[in-house]
């Protein structure tokens, strides 16, 4: 008898993202609203019955993005997650892992972070350690800033350097979400460097000064924000309203719009989303991926068909209230 665990690894979008000044540890404080969606990668972990002695994790990658840069099994975040899980729990059984990679890397949709969180949850189920999301959170932080969010999914106010996660009520699951990738990736480190350079050039000190500030009537508007930023309940209340009235924004978007190489591309992409009926559109993470949120499913389907003809990656999906649970099976030879 062998054991097998299948788990879905959903992606996310940043409905809102504000970036503070660079901290002494090299990270930036942020205030963000994360929301997970139904589209994502699939991971399958199996423990063979016999004949495979030794503590190892063998990873095979399939899917449309299996050959993407940085996904080789030796440097993949899944094998790093498995090594960390073994170190912290003492779990020593051999494991075979299969990743079907559907989320485009470097798109700001959190595919790698979700894969890491899913790996921890699947190994927790296989090993019978029953740590759950809370028990795995410390491991998640070591793997990446976004990983703790994906241990629970849904929607959340994310602050600090991304490690402070406060659950929020999920946007209406009936709202169609269209994901669009412009055909190139943007590394997170390079994106933050460009943001710092952009602000230095404009002599800008990050303050609560965009549309969210006026909508929230923040008492500390005009002061550099702290790790917590605005209250989660203030940000959350907009999620219950029509997306057309959302005041959310993304600090990376002005940087990319002025980028000589990619600025015109983003101009066309957002123009397409607007003209095709998106009630709200935005940049996810530090890019390169974008999204449009619709209130009419028919309009969204027509928009999807139009966008699919012109852009590298287009997907129609919906919001998730919580992340999928691992499915543990016992297989008899």
N, C-alpha and C positions, 0 to 999 in steps of 0.2 A: 504493500500500500504506500502511495506517495501523497504528499499534500500539495495543494495548489491554491494560490490566492490571486484573484483578479480584482483590479481596482481602476476606476476611471480617474484621470487627472485633469480636472477642468481648468481652463484659463481664466483670466480676469481682465477687466478694464479699470482704469482710473477715471472715475467720473470727475474727480477734482484732485489737483496736485499743486501744492505750493511748497517751494523749496526755500529754506532759510540759509543763513550764512554757513560757510564751512567751519566745522568744529575742530578742536585741537586734535581729535583722534582721526581726522581726515574725512569723516562722514559729514553729511549735511542733515540738519533737522528738517523734517517735512511734516506736512499736514495733508492727508489724502483720504479720499473716499474710494474704497475698493469695492468692486462687485464682481462676483464670479458668474460665468455663463456655462451653458450646457455643452459646448464644444470643447474637446480636449484630446489628450493622449490617452492610450490604454497601456497598462502595465500588467504583466502576468509573472508571478513568482512561483517557482516550484521547488520542492525538496524531494529529491529522488529517494526511493526506498532503500537502495543499497548500491554498493559498487562505486561510490564517489567519495572516498575518504578525504578529509582535509577541510580546512576553513577557507572557502573561496566563494566568490560571487562571479558567475559567468554571465555577461550581458550581450544580448543580440538586439540590434536595432533594425526595425523595418519601417515602412511608411514613406510618404512623399518627401520627408525631410531627413531621412536616415543618413544621407551623405553630407549634411550641413557641417560647416566648420565648427570644431569644438565638441562634436558629439561622439568621437571615438570612445570605445568602451573603457579605455585606460584612464581617460580624464573626465568621464561623464559624471555628473552630479549624483546619479543614481548609485554608482559604485562607491562614491565618497560617502553617501548617506548610509550605505550598507556597512562600510568599514567603521563609521562612527557608531552605528547601532551595535555592532559587535563589540566594540571597545567599551561602550557604556553598560551593556547588559551581559556580556560573556557568552552570547549566542554563538555557537560554533558549528552549526550544520552547514553543509554545502548548499548553495542556492543557485538556481538558474533563473535568469531574469530576461524577459522579452519586452521591449518597448516598441510600441507602434507610434511613431512620431508624426503627429498631424499639425501641431501648432508651430507656426514658423518661428525659428529662433531669432533673437534680436529684434523682435517686433513690439516689445512692451506688453505682451499678453501673458507673461509670467509662466510660460511653458516649463522652463527648467526648474523654477522654484516649486511649481506644482508637482512635477515629477519627483523631486526630492521629498516633499511632504508625503506623497502617495507611497513612495518606497518605505519611509519610516512606518506608516500606518499598516502597510502590507506585511512588513517584517514583524511588527508588533503582533499581528494576528497569527502569523505562521509560528512565531516563537512562543505564543501563549503568554507573553509578558503583561498584556493588558494595561499598558501605560496610558493609552488613549492620547488625545490631542494635547491635553495639559501636561501630561508626563513626558511627552516628546518635544515640548516647546523649546527647552534649553538646547537640545540637539539641533532643532530647526534653526535657531538663531546662529549657530556656528556654521551652518551651511549657506545662509544667505538672508538678507534683510526681509525678503518677501515670504520666506518659507513658513514662519509662524502663522500668517494669515491663512495659508492653504491647508493647515491642519484642521480648520473648521469650515472655511469657505463662507458662502453667503455674501453678506455685505458687512463692511466694517469701517470705522474711523481708524486710520493707521497713522501713528505719530512717532516721535523720537527719530531714530534712523530707519524706521520701518518695523521695529521690534515690539512696539506697543499697539496692541490690537483690541479695539472696543467694538463688539458686535453691534450692528445697526439693523433695523428692519429692511428687508430686501425690497428693491423696487418691484413693481407689479410684474409677476412672471409672465404675463400675457404681452408685455411690451417686446416687439421684435427688435433685435440688435443685429446690425450688419457690421462685420469686421472687415477691414480692408488693409492690405499691406501694399505699399507702393513699389515693392520689388527690390528693396535694398534693406540692409539691417543697420542698426546704430548701436554700437557698444555703449554700455552704461557709463563706464569710466570716461570715455571720450565725450559723451553727452554732458556730463557734469563739468568737465574741463571747458567745453564750449560755453556753458551757462555762466561759469565764473568769469571767463574772458569777456563775454557779452556784457555782463553787469559792470565789470571794471571799465570797459570802454565807454559805457554810458554813465559811469560814476553813479550807479544805482545801488542803494542799500535796500535789501528786500524788506518790505513792510506790507502789512495788510492794506493794500491800496487798490485791489481790483474790484470787480463787481460783487464778489462775495462779501466784501467789507461793508458796503452800503446796505446790502440785503440783511446782514446780520446785526448791523448797528453795533459793532464791537467797541467796547470801552477802551480797548488797548490799540485801536486803529492808530497808525502813525508810529507805533513802537515796534521794534524788531520782535517777532514772536518767539515764545519759548517752546520747549519740547512738546507741550500739550496743544498749543494752538487754540482755535475756537472750540467751544463745547460741542460734543458729538450730537447732542440733541438738536442744537441749532442747525447743524449741517444735515442731520437726518430728516428734519421736517420737510425739506424740499423734495425728498425722495417720494413723498406721498402725493406730490402735485404733478401736473402735466409737465413732461420734460421740456416743453417750449418755454416754461417759466424758470427753469433751473439756472442759477447764476454761476454754476461751476466753471472752472477754467484750468489750464495747465501751464505752468511757468516755462516749460520747454518750448511751447509752440511759437512764441515770438522769436526765439533764437533760431528755430528751424525755418521760419518764414523769411528771415533775412539771410539765410544760408545761400551762398551763391550757387552751390551745386544742387541743392534740393528744394530751395524755396519755391520755385515755379511749380514743382511737382505737387507740393502741399497746397498751393493755391488752387490748382486744378481739381485735386481730390476733394477738398472741402466745398468747392463750388459745385461739384457733381452731387455730393451728399445733400447740399442745400436745395439744389434745383430738382432733385429726385424726391423731395418731400420729407427729409429727416427733420424731426422736431428738435433734436439736440445732436450735436456732433462734437467730437473732441479727439485729442491725441492721447494714446494710452502710454503710461509710464514716460520714459524718455524717448519714445518712438522705437521703431519707425511706424508702427501700426496705428491706424485710426479707426474710429467707429462712428456709426450713426444710429440713433435711437428713434423709433417710429411709434406712433400710436395707432396706426391703421395697418393691419396685416397685409391687406391687398396692395397698398402703396409700397410696403416694404418688399413684397415679392417682386413687384415690377422694378423697383430700384435694384434689387439683387440681380435680376436678369440683365439689366443695363450695365451695372458695374462689372459684372462677371466678364463682359466682353472687352473691357478696357483696362482692367487692373490685374496685377500678378496673383493676388490671393484675395478671394472674397468669400465670406461665409455668413449665412443667416442663422442666428441662434437666439436663445432666450436666457433671461436671468435665472440663476439657481438660488433656492432658499438656503440650501446647505450642501456640503460636498458629498459625493457618493461614498458609501461605506465599502470596505473590502469584503469580497465574497470568498469565503474559505470552503474548499472542497477536498474531499478524500477520494482518491482515485485508486481503483483496484486493477492490477495488471491481469 
